[in-house]
Amino acid sequence: MASHVLIKSSEVTVPNSVGSGTSFSEATVVRLVNTSTSADYVVTVQESAGGSTIGTFTMLRGTVEFLEKNPTYTVSVNSGTDVKGAKVGFTN
């Protein structure tokens, strides 16, 4: 992993219903943070909002993940407003 994170957008709440996800302005890398201290969330990646599901993963409470994706793919969570995301890149 690169040693520095390049911030490319402001952090926003990840949409909480499948089919209404965001591409984070066509990001190829998204920094996700689950700010909850009590809930885990399922993150869903789709080809487009409402399109075919590429995959899912569980984001544990209090964790940060870097998601690499195709620019048009969208991201959503199964519920809540605790998962935030921002478009980022990596630098050395």
Jmol script that loads the backbone (N, CA, C; Angstrom):
load data "model"
ATOM      1  N   MET A   1       0.846  -1.169   0.000  1.00  0.00           N
ATOM      2  CA  MET A   1       0.000   0.000   0.000  1.00  0.00           C
ATOM      3  C   MET A   1       0.892   1.233   0.000  1.00  0.00           C
ATOM      4  N   ALA A   2       0.424   2.276  -0.637  1.00  0.00           N
ATOM      5  CA  ALA A   2       1.168   3.534  -0.685  1.00  0.00           C
ATOM      6  C   ALA A   2       1.302   4.127   0.705  1.00  0.00           C
ATOM      7  N   SER A   3       2.287   4.983   0.856  1.00  0.00           N
ATOM      8  CA  SER A   3       2.540   5.541   2.179  1.00  0.00           C
ATOM      9  C   SER A   3       1.715   6.778   2.492  1.00  0.00           C
ATOM     10  N   HIS A   4       1.071   7.363   1.495  1.00  0.00           N
ATOM     11  CA  HIS A   4       0.270   8.562   1.713  1.00  0.00           C
ATOM     12  C   HIS A   4      -1.067   8.435   0.990  1.00  0.00           C
ATOM     13  N   VAL A   5      -2.094   9.034   1.574  1.00  0.00           N
ATOM     14  CA  VAL A   5      -3.418   9.046   0.957  1.00  0.00           C
ATOM     15  C   VAL A   5      -3.671  10.438   0.406  1.00  0.00           C
ATOM     16  N   LEU A   6      -4.072  10.515  -0.849  1.00  0.00           N
ATOM     17  CA  LEU A   6      -4.392  11.765  -1.517  1.00  0.00           C
ATOM     18  C   LEU A   6      -5.906  11.961  -1.452  1.00  0.00           C
ATOM     19  N   ILE A   7      -6.352  12.988  -0.749  1.00  0.00           N
ATOM     20  CA  ILE A   7      -7.786  13.254  -0.617  1.00  0.00           C
ATOM     21  C   ILE A   7      -8.276  13.951  -1.884  1.00  0.00           C
ATOM     22  N   LYS A   8      -9.334  13.400  -2.499  1.00  0.00           N
ATOM     23  CA  LYS A   8      -9.847  13.952  -3.748  1.00  0.00           C
ATOM     24  C   LYS A   8     -11.272  14.476  -3.636  1.00  0.00           C
ATOM     25  N   SER A   9     -11.904  14.302  -2.472  1.00  0.00           N
ATOM     26  CA  SER A   9     -13.265  14.818  -2.280  1.00  0.00           C
ATOM     27  C   SER A   9     -13.567  14.886  -0.789  1.00  0.00           C
ATOM     28  N   SER A  10     -14.651  15.550  -0.465  1.00  0.00           N
ATOM     29  CA  SER A  10     -15.116  15.595   0.919  1.00  0.00           C
ATOM     30  C   SER A  10     -15.807  14.285   1.263  1.00  0.00           C
ATOM     31  N   GLU A  11     -15.743  13.926   2.521  1.00  0.00           N
ATOM     32  CA  GLU A  11     -16.387  12.709   3.012  1.00  0.00           C
ATOM     33  C   GLU A  11     -17.897  12.902   3.019  1.00  0.00           C
ATOM     34  N   VAL A  12     -18.628  11.863   2.602  1.00  0.00           N
ATOM     35  CA  VAL A  12     -20.089  11.874   2.596  1.00  0.00           C
ATOM     36  C   VAL A  12     -20.603  10.577   3.199  1.00  0.00           C
ATOM     37  N   THR A  13     -21.845  10.586   3.627  1.00  0.00           N
ATOM     38  CA  THR A  13     -22.503   9.378   4.117  1.00  0.00           C
ATOM     39  C   THR A  13     -22.806   8.464   2.939  1.00  0.00           C
ATOM     40  N   VAL A  14     -22.446   7.196   3.060  1.00  0.00           N
ATOM     41  CA  VAL A  14     -22.714   6.223   1.996  1.00  0.00           C
ATOM     42  C   VAL A  14     -24.216   5.948   1.971  1.00  0.00           C
ATOM     43  N   PRO A  15     -24.864   5.992   0.786  1.00  0.00           N
ATOM     44  CA  PRO A  15     -26.297   5.704   0.695  1.00  0.00           C
ATOM     45  C   PRO A  15     -26.632   4.349   1.329  1.00  0.00           C
ATOM     46  N   ASN A  16     -27.795   4.291   2.005  1.00  0.00           N
ATOM     47  CA  ASN A  16     -28.126   3.099   2.779  1.00  0.00           C
ATOM     48  C   ASN A  16     -29.219   2.227   2.172  1.00  0.00           C
ATOM     49  N   SER A  17     -29.268   2.172   0.857  1.00  0.00           N
ATOM     50  CA  SER A  17     -30.140   1.190   0.217  1.00  0.00           C
ATOM     51  C   SER A  17     -29.527   0.769  -1.112  1.00  0.00           C
ATOM     52  N   VAL A  18     -29.545  -0.527  -1.356  1.00  0.00           N
ATOM     53  CA  VAL A  18     -29.004  -1.063  -2.599  1.00  0.00           C
ATOM     54  C   VAL A  18     -29.831  -0.486  -3.747  1.00  0.00           C
ATOM     55  N   GLY A  19     -29.163  -0.059  -4.778  1.00  0.00           N
ATOM     56  CA  GLY A  19     -29.854   0.544  -5.915  1.00  0.00           C
ATOM     57  C   GLY A  19     -29.745   2.053  -5.922  1.00  0.00           C
ATOM     58  N   SER A  20     -29.318   2.634  -4.799  1.00  0.00           N
ATOM     59  CA  SER A  20     -29.156   4.091  -4.750  1.00  0.00           C
ATOM     60  C   SER A  20     -27.723   4.472  -4.404  1.00  0.00           C
ATOM     61  N   GLY A  21     -26.786   3.589  -4.722  1.00  0.00           N
ATOM     62  CA  GLY A  21     -25.389   3.811  -4.381  1.00  0.00           C
ATOM     63  C   GLY A  21     -24.767   4.974  -5.129  1.00  0.00           C
ATOM     64  N   THR A  22     -23.570   5.323  -4.718  1.00  0.00           N
ATOM     65  CA  THR A  22     -22.821   6.403  -5.336  1.00  0.00           C
ATOM     66  C   THR A  22     -21.504   5.884  -5.892  1.00  0.00           C
ATOM     67  N   SER A  23     -21.042   6.508  -6.971  1.00  0.00           N
ATOM     68  CA  SER A  23     -19.743   6.157  -7.552  1.00  0.00           C
ATOM     69  C   SER A  23     -18.632   7.019  -6.953  1.00  0.00           C
ATOM     70  N   PHE A  24     -18.997   7.951  -6.058  1.00  0.00           N
ATOM     71  CA  PHE A  24     -18.034   8.889  -5.479  1.00  0.00           C
ATOM     72  C   PHE A  24     -17.307   9.642  -6.593  1.00  0.00           C
ATOM     73  N   SER A  25     -18.101  10.249  -7.488  1.00  0.00           N
ATOM     74  CA  SER A  25     -17.560  11.015  -8.629  1.00  0.00           C
ATOM     75  C   SER A  25     -16.609  10.164  -9.464  1.00  0.00           C
ATOM     76  N   GLU A  26     -17.052   8.936  -9.721  1.00  0.00           N
ATOM     77  CA  GLU A  26     -16.302   7.970 -10.524  1.00  0.00           C
ATOM     78  C   GLU A  26     -14.913   7.680  -9.966  1.00  0.00           C
ATOM     79  N   ALA A  27     -14.857   7.521  -8.654  1.00  0.00           N
ATOM     80  CA  ALA A  27     -13.604   7.183  -7.975  1.00  0.00           C
ATOM     81  C   ALA A  27     -13.160   5.772  -8.335  1.00  0.00           C
ATOM     82  N   THR A  28     -11.848   5.563  -8.342  1.00  0.00           N
ATOM     83  CA  THR A  28     -11.313   4.210  -8.487  1.00  0.00           C
ATOM     84  C   THR A  28     -10.844   3.669  -7.140  1.00  0.00           C
ATOM     85  N   VAL A  29     -10.652   4.574  -6.153  1.00  0.00           N
ATOM     86  CA  VAL A  29     -10.343   4.168  -4.787  1.00  0.00           C
ATOM     87  C   VAL A  29     -11.202   5.004  -3.843  1.00  0.00           C
ATOM     88  N   VAL A  30     -11.872   4.331  -2.911  1.00  0.00           N
ATOM     89  CA  VAL A  30     -12.719   5.001  -1.926  1.00  0.00           C
ATOM     90  C   VAL A  30     -12.261   4.592  -0.530  1.00  0.00           C
ATOM     91  N   ARG A  31     -12.068   5.586   0.325  1.00  0.00           N
ATOM     92  CA  ARG A  31     -11.771   5.312   1.739  1.00  0.00           C
ATOM     93  C   ARG A  31     -13.102   5.265   2.465  1.00  0.00           C
ATOM     94  N   LEU A  32     -13.405   4.129   3.081  1.00  0.00           N
ATOM     95  CA  LEU A  32     -14.642   3.949   3.844  1.00  0.00           C
ATOM     96  C   LEU A  32     -14.302   3.853   5.324  1.00  0.00           C
ATOM     97  N   VAL A  33     -15.119   4.467   6.172  1.00  0.00           N
ATOM     98  CA  VAL A  33     -14.958   4.357   7.620  1.00  0.00           C
ATOM     99  C   VAL A  33     -16.316   4.045   8.230  1.00  0.00           C
ATOM    100  N   ASN A  34     -16.345   3.060   9.109  1.00  0.00           N
ATOM    101  CA  ASN A  34     -17.553   2.733   9.857  1.00  0.00           C
ATOM    102  C   ASN A  34     -17.391   3.373  11.231  1.00  0.00           C
ATOM    103  N   THR A  35     -18.111   4.465  11.477  1.00  0.00           N
ATOM    104  CA  THR A  35     -17.976   5.212  12.727  1.00  0.00           C
ATOM    105  C   THR A  35     -18.751   4.603  13.883  1.00  0.00           C
ATOM    106  N   SER A  36     -19.547   3.584  13.615  1.00  0.00           N
ATOM    107  CA  SER A  36     -20.335   2.951  14.667  1.00  0.00           C
ATOM    108  C   SER A  36     -19.455   2.192  15.648  1.00  0.00           C
ATOM    109  N   THR A  37     -19.830   2.230  16.912  1.00  0.00           N
ATOM    110  CA  THR A  37     -19.151   1.431  17.931  1.00  0.00           C
ATOM    111  C   THR A  37     -19.936   0.167  18.259  1.00  0.00           C
ATOM    112  N   SER A  38     -21.108  -0.002  17.605  1.00  0.00           N
ATOM    113  CA  SER A  38     -21.952  -1.149  17.951  1.00  0.00           C
ATOM    114  C   SER A  38     -22.502  -1.933  16.763  1.00  0.00           C
ATOM    115  N   ALA A  39     -22.307  -1.461  15.533  1.00  0.00           N
ATOM    116  CA  ALA A  39     -22.924  -2.142  14.393  1.00  0.00           C
ATOM    117  C   ALA A  39     -21.929  -2.391  13.262  1.00  0.00           C
ATOM    118  N   ASP A  40     -22.033  -3.581  12.666  1.00  0.00           N
ATOM    119  CA  ASP A  40     -21.314  -3.919  11.444  1.00  0.00           C
ATOM    120  C   ASP A  40     -22.285  -3.695  10.286  1.00  0.00           C
ATOM    121  N   TYR A  41     -21.762  -3.371   9.098  1.00  0.00           N
ATOM    122  CA  TYR A  41     -22.619  -3.105   7.941  1.00  0.00           C
ATOM    123  C   TYR A  41     -22.149  -3.890   6.734  1.00  0.00           C
ATOM    124  N   VAL A  42     -23.094  -4.274   5.883  1.00  0.00           N
ATOM    125  CA  VAL A  42     -22.772  -4.934   4.626  1.00  0.00           C
ATOM    126  C   VAL A  42     -22.642  -3.859   3.553  1.00  0.00           C
ATOM    127  N   VAL A  43     -21.479  -3.820   2.913  1.00  0.00           N
ATOM    128  CA  VAL A  43     -21.209  -2.898   1.818  1.00  0.00           C
ATOM    129  C   VAL A  43     -21.473  -3.640   0.516  1.00  0.00           C
ATOM    130  N   THR A  44     -22.237  -3.013  -0.384  1.00  0.00           N
ATOM    131  CA  THR A  44     -22.562  -3.614  -1.673  1.00  0.00           C
ATOM    132  C   THR A  44     -21.965  -2.768  -2.786  1.00  0.00           C
ATOM    133  N   VAL A  45     -21.311  -3.425  -3.740  1.00  0.00           N
ATOM    134  CA  VAL A  45     -20.768  -2.764  -4.926  1.00  0.00           C
ATOM    135  C   VAL A  45     -21.564  -3.263  -6.123  1.00  0.00           C
ATOM    136  N   GLN A  46     -22.096  -2.313  -6.924  1.00  0.00           N
ATOM    137  CA  GLN A  46     -22.877  -2.654  -8.103  1.00  0.00           C
ATOM    138  C   GLN A  46     -22.263  -2.030  -9.350  1.00  0.00           C
ATOM    139  N   GLU A  47     -22.583  -2.597 -10.521  1.00  0.00           N
ATOM    140  CA  GLU A  47     -22.080  -2.056 -11.792  1.00  0.00           C
ATOM    141  C   GLU A  47     -22.534  -0.622 -11.998  1.00  0.00           C
ATOM    142  N   SER A  48     -23.733  -0.306 -11.537  1.00  0.00           N
ATOM    143  CA  SER A  48     -24.307   1.034 -11.586  1.00  0.00           C
ATOM    144  C   SER A  48     -25.414   1.049 -10.552  1.00  0.00           C
ATOM    145  N   ALA A  49     -25.929   2.231 -10.238  1.00  0.00           N
ATOM    146  CA  ALA A  49     -27.027   2.297  -9.268  1.00  0.00           C
ATOM    147  C   ALA A  49     -28.188   1.438  -9.772  1.00  0.00           C
ATOM    148  N   GLY A  50     -28.538   0.405  -9.030  1.00  0.00           N
ATOM    149  CA  GLY A  50     -29.602  -0.506  -9.422  1.00  0.00           C
ATOM    150  C   GLY A  50     -29.166  -1.585 -10.392  1.00  0.00           C
ATOM    151  N   GLY A  51     -27.884  -1.597 -10.776  1.00  0.00           N
ATOM    152  CA  GLY A  51     -27.365  -2.589 -11.720  1.00  0.00           C
ATOM    153  C   GLY A  51     -27.003  -3.898 -11.031  1.00  0.00           C
ATOM    154  N   SER A  52     -26.321  -4.738 -11.762  1.00  0.00           N
ATOM    155  CA  SER A  52     -25.905  -6.042 -11.235  1.00  0.00           C
ATOM    156  C   SER A  52     -24.920  -5.867 -10.082  1.00  0.00           C
ATOM    157  N   THR A  53     -25.068  -6.711  -9.071  1.00  0.00           N
ATOM    158  CA  THR A  53     -24.175  -6.670  -7.922  1.00  0.00           C
ATOM    159  C   THR A  53     -22.862  -7.348  -8.276  1.00  0.00           C
ATOM    160  N   ILE A  54     -21.756  -6.620  -8.027  1.00  0.00           N
ATOM    161  CA  ILE A  54     -20.411  -7.148  -8.233  1.00  0.00           C
ATOM    162  C   ILE A  54     -20.015  -7.996  -7.039  1.00  0.00           C
ATOM    163  N   GLY A  55     -20.318  -7.481  -5.825  1.00  0.00           N
ATOM    164  CA  GLY A  55     -19.977  -8.216  -4.619  1.00  0.00           C
ATOM    165  C   GLY A  55     -20.360  -7.449  -3.373  1.00  0.00           C
ATOM    166  N   THR A  56     -20.201  -8.122  -2.243  1.00  0.00           N
ATOM    167  CA  THR A  56     -20.508  -7.526  -0.943  1.00  0.00           C
ATOM    168  C   THR A  56     -19.426  -7.921   0.049  1.00  0.00           C
ATOM    169  N   PHE A  57     -19.296  -7.128   1.108  1.00  0.00           N
ATOM    170  CA  PHE A  57     -18.432  -7.508   2.226  1.00  0.00           C
ATOM    171  C   PHE A  57     -18.953  -6.837   3.486  1.00  0.00           C
ATOM    172  N   THR A  58     -18.640  -7.442   4.630  1.00  0.00           N
ATOM    173  CA  THR A  58     -19.046  -6.879   5.908  1.00  0.00           C
ATOM    174  C   THR A  58     -17.959  -5.949   6.410  1.00  0.00           C
ATOM    175  N   MET A  59     -18.371  -4.731   6.731  1.00  0.00           N
ATOM    176  CA  MET A  59     -17.456  -3.745   7.296  1.00  0.00           C
ATOM    177  C   MET A  59     -17.689  -3.704   8.796  1.00  0.00           C
ATOM    178  N   LEU A  60     -16.681  -4.105   9.537  1.00  0.00           N
ATOM    179  CA  LEU A  60     -16.802  -4.184  10.990  1.00  0.00           C
ATOM    180  C   LEU A  60     -16.836  -2.801  11.621  1.00  0.00           C
ATOM    181  N   ARG A  61     -17.492  -2.707  12.759  1.00  0.00           N
ATOM    182  CA  ARG A  61     -17.582  -1.444  13.497  1.00  0.00           C
ATOM    183  C   ARG A  61     -16.199  -0.880  13.804  1.00  0.00           C
ATOM    184  N   GLY A  62     -16.066   0.441  13.676  1.00  0.00           N
ATOM    185  CA  GLY A  62     -14.827   1.113  14.027  1.00  0.00           C
ATOM    186  C   GLY A  62     -13.648   0.842  13.109  1.00  0.00           C
ATOM    187  N   THR A  63     -13.913   0.420  11.871  1.00  0.00           N
ATOM    188  CA  THR A  63     -12.804   0.100  10.965  1.00  0.00           C
ATOM    189  C   THR A  63     -12.766   1.047   9.766  1.00  0.00           C
ATOM    190  N   VAL A  64     -11.612   1.052   9.098  1.00  0.00           N
ATOM    191  CA  VAL A  64     -11.406   1.795   7.859  1.00  0.00           C
ATOM    192  C   VAL A  64     -11.004   0.804   6.788  1.00  0.00           C
ATOM    193  N   GLU A  65     -11.585   0.932   5.606  1.00  0.00           N
ATOM    194  CA  GLU A  65     -11.236   0.082   4.462  1.00  0.00           C
ATOM    195  C   GLU A  65     -10.993   0.969   3.249  1.00  0.00           C
ATOM    196  N   PHE A  66     -10.064   0.554   2.392  1.00  0.00           N
ATOM    197  CA  PHE A  66      -9.844   1.203   1.115  1.00  0.00           C
ATOM    198  C   PHE A  66     -10.390   0.271   0.050  1.00  0.00           C
ATOM    199  N   LEU A  67     -11.382   0.741  -0.697  1.00  0.00           N
ATOM    200  CA  LEU A  67     -12.064  -0.060  -1.712  1.00  0.00           C
ATOM    201  C   LEU A  67     -11.597   0.384  -3.091  1.00  0.00           C
ATOM    202  N   GLU A  68     -10.990  -0.537  -3.844  1.00  0.00           N
ATOM    203  CA  GLU A  68     -10.612  -0.254  -5.225  1.00  0.00           C
ATOM    204  C   GLU A  68     -11.714  -0.793  -6.121  1.00  0.00           C
ATOM    205  N   LYS A  69     -12.165   0.028  -7.079  1.00  0.00           N
ATOM    206  CA  LYS A  69     -13.295  -0.351  -7.914  1.00  0.00           C
ATOM    207  C   LYS A  69     -13.182   0.296  -9.288  1.00  0.00           C
ATOM    208  N   ASN A  70     -14.005  -0.148 -10.220  1.00  0.00           N
ATOM    209  CA  ASN A  70     -14.101   0.525 -11.513  1.00  0.00           C
ATOM    210  C   ASN A  70     -14.777   1.876 -11.317  1.00  0.00           C
ATOM    211  N   PRO A  71     -14.460   2.874 -12.141  1.00  0.00           N
ATOM    212  CA  PRO A  71     -15.001   4.222 -11.929  1.00  0.00           C
ATOM    213  C   PRO A  71     -16.528   4.306 -11.895  1.00  0.00           C
ATOM    214  N   THR A  72     -17.220   3.495 -12.684  1.00  0.00           N
ATOM    215  CA  THR A  72     -18.680   3.588 -12.739  1.00  0.00           C
ATOM    216  C   THR A  72     -19.390   2.751 -11.678  1.00  0.00           C
ATOM    217  N   TYR A  73     -18.671   1.881 -10.998  1.00  0.00           N
ATOM    218  CA  TYR A  73     -19.288   1.053  -9.961  1.00  0.00           C
ATOM    219  C   TYR A  73     -19.783   1.938  -8.824  1.00  0.00           C
ATOM    220  N   THR A  74     -20.911   1.544  -8.236  1.00  0.00           N
ATOM    221  CA  THR A  74     -21.490   2.292  -7.130  1.00  0.00           C
ATOM    222  C   THR A  74     -21.380   1.516  -5.828  1.00  0.00           C
ATOM    223  N   VAL A  75     -21.445   2.258  -4.725  1.00  0.00           N
ATOM    224  CA  VAL A  75     -21.283   1.679  -3.389  1.00  0.00           C
ATOM    225  C   VAL A  75     -22.479   2.079  -2.536  1.00  0.00           C
ATOM    226  N   SER A  76     -22.993   1.122  -1.762  1.00  0.00           N
ATOM    227  CA  SER A  76     -24.062   1.396  -0.799  1.00  0.00           C
ATOM    228  C   SER A  76     -23.884   0.483   0.401  1.00  0.00           C
ATOM    229  N   VAL A  77     -24.621   0.768   1.473  1.00  0.00           N
ATOM    230  CA  VAL A  77     -24.622  -0.090   2.661  1.00  0.00           C
ATOM    231  C   VAL A  77     -26.045  -0.546   2.926  1.00  0.00           C
ATOM    232  N   ASN A  78     -26.180  -1.582   3.763  1.00  0.00           N
ATOM    233  CA  ASN A  78     -27.491  -2.188   3.983  1.00  0.00           C
ATOM    234  C   ASN A  78     -28.418  -1.359   4.868  1.00  0.00           C
ATOM    235  N   SER A  79     -27.881  -0.475   5.703  1.00  0.00           N
ATOM    236  CA  SER A  79     -28.734   0.359   6.562  1.00  0.00           C
ATOM    237  C   SER A  79     -27.865   1.387   7.263  1.00  0.00           C
ATOM    238  N   GLY A  80     -28.514   2.284   7.983  1.00  0.00           N
ATOM    239  CA  GLY A  80     -27.794   3.222   8.832  1.00  0.00           C
ATOM    240  C   GLY A  80     -27.099   4.348   8.097  1.00  0.00           C
ATOM    241  N   THR A  81     -26.487   5.230   8.896  1.00  0.00           N
ATOM    242  CA  THR A  81     -25.768   6.383   8.368  1.00  0.00           C
ATOM    243  C   THR A  81     -24.358   6.477   8.954  1.00  0.00           C
ATOM    244  N   ASP A  82     -23.869   5.364   9.462  1.00  0.00           N
ATOM    245  CA  ASP A  82     -22.570   5.360  10.136  1.00  0.00           C
ATOM    246  C   ASP A  82     -21.381   5.166   9.200  1.00  0.00           C
ATOM    247  N   VAL A  83     -21.611   4.719   7.971  1.00  0.00           N
ATOM    248  CA  VAL A  83     -20.500   4.498   7.051  1.00  0.00           C
ATOM    249  C   VAL A  83     -20.329   5.739   6.183  1.00  0.00           C
ATOM    250  N   LYS A  84     -19.132   6.294   6.211  1.00  0.00           N
ATOM    251  CA  LYS A  84     -18.783   7.488   5.442  1.00  0.00           C
ATOM    252  C   LYS A  84     -17.761   7.089   4.395  1.00  0.00           C
ATOM    253  N   GLY A  85     -17.721   7.835   3.298  1.00  0.00           N
ATOM    254  CA  GLY A  85     -16.758   7.532   2.251  1.00  0.00           C
ATOM    255  C   GLY A  85     -16.250   8.777   1.568  1.00  0.00           C
ATOM    256  N   ALA A  86     -15.033   8.675   1.023  1.00  0.00           N
ATOM    257  CA  ALA A  86     -14.434   9.775   0.268  1.00  0.00           C
ATOM    258  C   ALA A  86     -13.577   9.210  -0.851  1.00  0.00           C
ATOM    259  N   LYS A  87     -13.577   9.920  -1.965  1.00  0.00           N
ATOM    260  CA  LYS A  87     -12.710   9.578  -3.099  1.00  0.00           C
ATOM    261  C   LYS A  87     -11.275   9.890  -2.719  1.00  0.00           C
ATOM    262  N   VAL A  88     -10.393   8.911  -2.882  1.00  0.00           N
ATOM    263  CA  VAL A  88      -8.989   9.100  -2.541  1.00  0.00           C
ATOM    264  C   VAL A  88      -8.097   8.469  -3.602  1.00  0.00           C
ATOM    265  N   GLY A  89      -6.826   8.750  -3.502  1.00  0.00           N
ATOM    266  CA  GLY A  89      -5.810   8.120  -4.319  1.00  0.00           C
ATOM    267  C   GLY A  89      -4.617   7.821  -3.439  1.00  0.00           C
ATOM    268  N   PHE A  90      -3.615   7.185  -3.979  1.00  0.00           N
ATOM    269  CA  PHE A  90      -2.407   6.875  -3.236  1.00  0.00           C
ATOM    270  C   PHE A  90      -1.212   7.590  -3.846  1.00  0.00           C
ATOM    271  N   THR A  91      -0.292   8.050  -3.007  1.00  0.00           N
ATOM    272  CA  THR A  91       0.956   8.636  -3.461  1.00  0.00           C
ATOM    273  C   THR A  91       2.099   7.977  -2.706  1.00  0.00           C
ATOM    274  N   ASN A  92       3.307   8.162  -3.159  1.00  0.00           N
ATOM    275  CA  ASN A  92       4.461   7.583  -2.475  1.00  0.00           C
ATOM    276  C   ASN A  92       5.228   8.612  -1.699  1.00  0.00           C
TER     277      ASN A  92
END
end "model"
wireframe off; spacefill off
backbone 0.3
color backbone group
